[in-house]
Amino acid sequence: MSNARVEHLTTSGVFSLDGGSWKVDNNVWLVGDDEEVVVIDAPHEAQAIIDEVNGRRVVAIVCTHGHNDHVNAALEVSDAVHGPVLLHPDDRVLWNMTNPERVPDGALADGQVITVAGIELRVIHTPGHAPGAVCLYSPELGALFSGDTLFQGGPGATGRSYSDFPTIIASIRDRLLTLPGDTVVRTGHGDPTTIGAEAPHLQEWIDRGH
C-alpha cells in the first residue's frame, strides 16, 4: 500500500516569450511520501520549492515544458536538492532561452515511467503548447499533471512561437480525453478540473479556434 500523496505550491513570477512579459502564478506539484518526491515544474521562487521538499530524496524535477515560467528555478532547485532535471528533447530550444549554459540532466520520452513512493507517473508527450510538452499520469492517484496542455476551460495557449493549435487539439483528444473521466487534472496554472468535466467541450474549443 503506497502512502503517496500530492502536495501543491503556488509560485509567482514573470513569463517572457516573443518580446513580451506577463506576470503569472504557477502551480508546483510534488508527488511522493515522507521519504522521496518528484517535483513537477520549478517555475519561480526556488527557496519555496526547496522548503517544500524538506530534505526528502528528489527522484526527479520534471519540466512539463521549456517555457521560462516552468524552468526558471529548475537548476537552483536541482543544485540544492540534488535531483535530476528532466525535459523532453523537443523543448531544448525553449530551455536554452532560459538556461543556455547548462543542459537538462535527462530526457523525457513518451511512455516513460517514473516511479516514486510506490506509484507510477507515466509520461505522455502532448505537443501543441510547446513541441516537447508532456503530461504525467498517475493511475493510482487518479491524477493527470497537465502542465499547460489542458486547463479548466480548454487547451493551453498556442498563439506564440513553437506552438500550434491543431497539434494541441490532437494531443488532448487522442492522449488525454481517453483517460478515465474522474481523473483529476492538476494544471500548470489555475484551478484543477477533471477529464470528465472538460471532454464534452472539445468541439467548442475547435470551433473557437484558440
GIQUI-V195258 format. One record per helix or strand of 3 or more residues. SS is the DSSP state (H for helix, E for strand). FROM is the first residue (numbers start at 1). LEN is the number of residues. If there is no record, write none. Layout:
ss = {SS/SS}
from = {FROM/FROM}
len = {LEN/LEN}
This chain:
ss = {E/E/E/H/E/H/H/E/H/E/E/E/E/E/H/E/H/H}
from = {5/20/36/46/57/68/74/85/89/106/113/119/134/143/165/184/195/202}
len = {13/13/5/8/6/4/8/4/10/3/4/7/5/5/12/4/5/7}
